Amino acid sequence: MQDQHKHITGYRDLTAEEIGLMNEGKALAEQVGAYLDRLSAASGIDGRWLAIARTDLQKGFMASTRAIAKPTTF
């Protein structure tokens, strides 16, 4: 279905600049995720702190996405 976001409460059309920023953030998040995957394969890494890093970085990228999208719902 085209324009699915128009059927979801709280979503809006993004500008070309916002779309570019969103895609840039998504690409950065993928790079960070790949780095964390490499860390998890390394010896001597503290898994607890790595899990905290993964969670906090995911939250950070989600927050930056939300800052761009500016949804109208909680």
C-alpha positions as semicolon CSV with decimal commas, in nm:
position;residue;x (nm);y (nm);z (nm)
1;M;0,000;0,000;0,000
2;Q;0,139;0,335;-0,101
3;D;0,154;0,616;0,158
4;Q;0,097;0,376;0,448
5;H;0,217;0,636;0,697
6;K;-0,093;0,843;0,616
7;H;-0,305;0,566;0,770
8;I;-0,107;0,553;1,096
9;T;-0,205;0,798;1,368
10;G;0,065;1,051;1,452
11;Y;0,267;1,017;1,131
12;R;0,322;1,300;0,884
13;D;0,490;1,365;0,550
14;L;0,862;1,437;0,584
15;T;1,054;1,696;0,385
16;A;1,334;1,587;0,151
17;E;1,586;1,716;0,407
18;E;1,421;1,517;0,688
19;I;1,420;1,203;0,475
20;G;1,789;1,251;0,403
21;L;1,869;1,299;0,771
22;M;1,659;0,996;0,861
23;N;1,840;0,779;0,606
24;E;2,179;0,909;0,723
25;G;2,091;0,819;1,081
26;K;1,974;0,472;0,978
27;A;2,303;0,415;0,794
28;L;2,504;0,529;1,096
29;A;2,301;0,300;1,321
30;E;2,384;0,006;1,093
31;Q;2,755;0,091;1,114
32;V;2,739;0,114;1,493
33;G;2,548;-0,216;1,511
34;A;2,812;-0,388;1,298
35;Y;3,086;-0,249;1,523
36;L;2,907;-0,382;1,832
37;D;2,874;-0,720;1,662
38;R;3,251;-0,722;1,604
39;L;3,306;-0,629;1,969
40;S;3,089;-0,918;2,083
41;A;3,308;-1,158;1,883
42;A;3,629;-1,022;2,040
43;S;3,784;-1,197;2,338
44;G;3,787;-1,035;2,679
45;I;3,491;-0,806;2,619
46;D;3,262;-0,743;2,916
47;G;2,927;-0,866;2,786
48;R;2,726;-0,674;3,044
49;W;2,872;-0,340;2,939
50;L;2,840;-0,430;2,574
51;A;2,470;-0,503;2,627
52;I;2,429;-0,167;2,802
53;A;2,612;0,007;2,515
54;R;2,391;-0,166;2,257
55;T;2,071;-0,071;2,439
56;D;2,171;0,289;2,504
57;L;2,293;0,341;2,149
58;Q;1,972;0,193;2,009
59;K;1,774;0,430;2,230
60;G;1,986;0,721;2,110
61;F;1,929;0,641;1,744
62;M;1,558;0,590;1,807
63;A;1,544;0,928;1,985
64;S;1,722;1,102;1,698
65;T;1,476;0,945;1,452
66;R;1,189;1,066;1,665
67;A;1,345;1,413;1,681
68;I;1,335;1,424;1,301
69;A;0,993;1,266;1,257
70;K;0,826;1,468;1,533
71;P;0,533;1,229;1,578
72;T;0,222;1,377;1,735
73;T;0,152;1,079;1,959
74;F;0,319;0,967;2,283
